[in-house]
Amino acid sequence: MPRDGLIEDVSVKPDTDIQFDKPSVDDGSDVWALVQDINALDDNSMYCNLLQCSHFADTCVVARHEGRLVGWMSGYRPPKSPNTLFVWQVAVHPSMRGKGVAGRMIRWVLERPWNKDVIRVQSTITRSNDASWALFRSVADRYDADLSYDAHFEKDRHFDGEAPTEYLVTIAPLQRAVIRQAA
């Protein structure tokens, strides 16, 4: 039985209409459930997701198909780098993968009036996360920007050997007038 608000299995064509919205506090528990259902993602507390959906709603997005939550992107603008969108987490329900939902969520957040002055996107990615590397390469291409990366949170130094090194990916400068329409 699917959790309330989630789709367990659907066939959707790539051109199917998906609605992107600014999250509200009412989305917090559905976001938490979506992330719990995706084994590859780090789990945050439901309280964290509630804060993201309320305090950081201007830099986050939910994606819905037929009224059900199928995607989530959390991000924030670091206080010491206010022209940067740091993408914290991207979650797409397995039934919706391969339809460009992740890239469309990032673009949706970047094109919101609140984020028009963002000139760079950052995130951390493990070396083995091929899907995230492909996503962020496509964002760099879409905005005709350079992509660079360096070790940021290191396996032995920061994670006590418990998690792989996370590389800080930087996409900059974003060329707003060049936005390419690739999926």
C-alpha positions as CSV (number, residue, x, y, z in Angstrom):
1,M,0.0,0.0,0.0
2,P,1.5,3.4,-1.0
3,R,2.0,6.0,1.7
4,D,-0.4,8.9,1.5
5,G,0.8,11.3,-1.2
6,L,3.2,8.9,-2.9
7,I,3.0,7.0,-6.1
8,E,4.2,3.4,-5.9
9,D,4.3,2.5,-9.6
10,V,3.1,4.5,-12.6
11,S,4.0,4.6,-16.3
12,V,4.4,8.2,-17.3
13,K,5.6,9.5,-20.7
14,P,8.5,12.0,-20.6
15,D,6.2,14.8,-21.8
16,T,3.6,14.2,-19.1
17,D,2.6,17.3,-17.2
18,I,4.3,17.5,-13.8
19,Q,3.5,20.5,-11.5
20,F,6.3,22.2,-9.7
21,D,5.4,24.2,-6.6
22,K,7.0,26.0,-3.7
23,P,6.6,23.6,-0.7
24,S,4.6,24.4,2.4
25,V,4.8,23.0,5.8
26,D,2.0,20.6,4.9
27,D,4.4,18.9,2.4
28,G,6.9,18.1,5.1
29,S,5.7,14.6,6.0
30,D,5.3,13.6,2.3
31,V,8.8,14.8,1.6
32,W,10.1,12.8,4.5
33,A,8.2,9.7,3.3
34,L,9.6,10.1,-0.3
35,V,13.2,10.4,1.0
36,Q,12.7,7.3,3.3
37,D,11.6,5.3,0.2
38,I,14.8,6.1,-1.7
39,N,17.5,3.9,-0.2
40,A,20.4,5.9,-1.8
41,L,19.5,9.1,0.0
42,D,20.6,10.2,3.5
43,D,17.6,10.4,5.8
44,N,16.9,13.7,7.6
45,S,14.5,14.0,10.4
46,M,10.9,14.8,9.6
47,Y,11.5,18.0,11.6
48,C,14.3,18.9,9.3
49,N,12.0,18.5,6.3
50,L,9.3,20.6,7.9
51,L,11.9,23.4,8.4
52,Q,13.0,23.1,4.8
53,C,9.4,23.3,3.6
54,S,8.8,26.4,5.7
55,H,11.9,28.4,6.4
56,F,13.7,27.5,3.2
57,A,10.6,27.2,0.9
58,D,12.0,29.9,-1.5
59,T,14.9,27.6,-2.4
60,C,13.1,24.3,-2.4
61,V,10.6,22.7,-4.7
62,V,8.1,19.8,-4.8
63,A,7.0,18.0,-7.9
64,R,3.6,16.5,-8.2
65,H,2.0,14.2,-10.8
66,E,-1.8,13.8,-10.6
67,G,-1.7,15.5,-7.2
68,R,0.8,13.2,-5.6
69,L,4.3,14.1,-4.5
70,V,6.9,12.5,-6.9
71,G,9.9,14.9,-6.5
72,W,11.7,17.1,-4.0
73,M,14.7,19.3,-4.1
74,S,16.0,21.1,-1.1
75,G,18.4,23.9,-1.2
76,Y,19.5,27.1,0.5
77,R,21.5,30.2,0.0
78,P,24.5,30.1,2.3
79,P,24.8,33.3,4.5
80,K,28.4,33.8,3.5
81,S,27.7,33.3,-0.2
82,P,24.2,34.7,-0.9
83,N,24.5,34.5,-4.7
84,T,24.9,30.7,-4.4
85,L,22.2,28.1,-4.4
86,F,23.4,25.1,-2.5
87,V,21.5,22.0,-3.6
88,W,21.2,19.9,-0.5
89,Q,19.1,17.0,-1.7
90,V,17.3,15.9,-4.9
91,A,14.7,13.1,-4.6
92,V,12.7,11.7,-7.5
93,H,10.3,8.8,-7.1
94,P,11.7,5.7,-9.0
95,S,8.6,5.6,-11.2
96,M,9.4,9.2,-12.4
97,R,13.1,8.8,-13.2
98,G,14.4,9.4,-16.7
99,K,11.8,12.1,-17.3
100,G,14.0,15.1,-16.5
101,V,12.3,15.9,-13.2
102,A,15.5,16.5,-11.3
103,G,16.8,19.0,-13.7
104,R,13.5,20.7,-14.1
105,M,13.2,21.1,-10.3
106,I,16.6,22.8,-10.2
107,R,15.7,25.1,-13.1
108,W,12.4,25.9,-11.5
109,V,14.1,27.1,-8.3
110,L,16.7,29.1,-10.2
111,E,14.1,30.9,-12.2
112,R,12.0,32.0,-9.3
113,P,12.1,35.8,-8.7
114,W,13.7,35.2,-5.3
115,N,16.7,33.5,-6.9
116,K,17.3,35.7,-10.0
117,D,20.6,37.0,-8.5
118,V,22.0,33.5,-8.0
119,I,25.1,33.2,-10.1
120,R,26.4,29.8,-9.0
121,V,25.0,26.4,-8.0
122,Q,26.9,24.1,-5.5
123,S,26.3,20.7,-4.1
124,T,28.3,17.8,-2.7
125,I,28.5,14.5,-4.5
126,T,30.3,11.2,-3.8
127,R,32.6,9.9,-6.6
128,S,30.3,6.9,-7.3
129,N,27.0,8.9,-7.7
130,D,26.8,8.8,-11.5
131,A,23.2,10.0,-11.6
132,S,24.1,13.2,-9.6
133,W,27.2,13.9,-11.7
134,A,25.1,13.6,-14.9
135,L,22.4,15.9,-13.4
136,F,24.9,18.6,-12.4
137,R,26.7,18.3,-15.8
138,S,23.4,18.9,-17.5
139,V,22.7,21.9,-15.3
140,A,26.1,23.4,-16.2
141,D,25.4,22.7,-19.9
142,R,21.9,24.2,-19.6
143,Y,23.3,27.5,-18.2
144,D,26.5,27.4,-20.3
145,A,28.6,27.4,-17.1
146,D,31.8,25.7,-16.0
147,L,31.7,22.8,-13.6
148,S,34.5,22.3,-11.1
149,Y,34.9,20.1,-8.0
150,D,37.2,19.5,-5.1
151,A,37.2,17.1,-2.1
152,H,35.1,18.8,0.5
153,F,34.0,16.4,3.3
154,E,36.7,13.7,3.4
155,K,36.1,10.1,4.3
156,D,38.7,9.8,7.0
157,R,39.0,13.5,8.1
158,H,35.3,14.4,8.4
159,F,33.3,11.1,8.3
160,D,35.6,9.0,10.5
161,G,35.8,6.5,7.7
162,E,32.0,5.9,7.9
163,A,31.1,7.5,4.6
164,P,32.8,8.2,1.3
165,T,34.3,11.6,0.4
166,E,31.9,14.2,-0.8
167,Y,33.1,16.5,-3.6
168,L,32.0,20.1,-3.6
169,V,30.7,20.7,-7.1
170,T,30.5,24.3,-8.3
171,I,28.7,25.4,-11.4
172,A,29.4,29.0,-12.4
173,P,28.9,31.5,-13.7
174,L,25.3,30.9,-14.7
175,Q,24.4,32.5,-18.0
176,R,20.7,33.2,-17.6
177,A,20.2,34.4,-21.2
178,V,21.5,31.1,-22.5
179,I,19.2,28.6,-20.8
180,R,19.1,25.6,-23.1
181,Q,15.9,23.6,-23.4
182,A,17.4,20.2,-22.9
183,A,15.4,17.8,-20.8
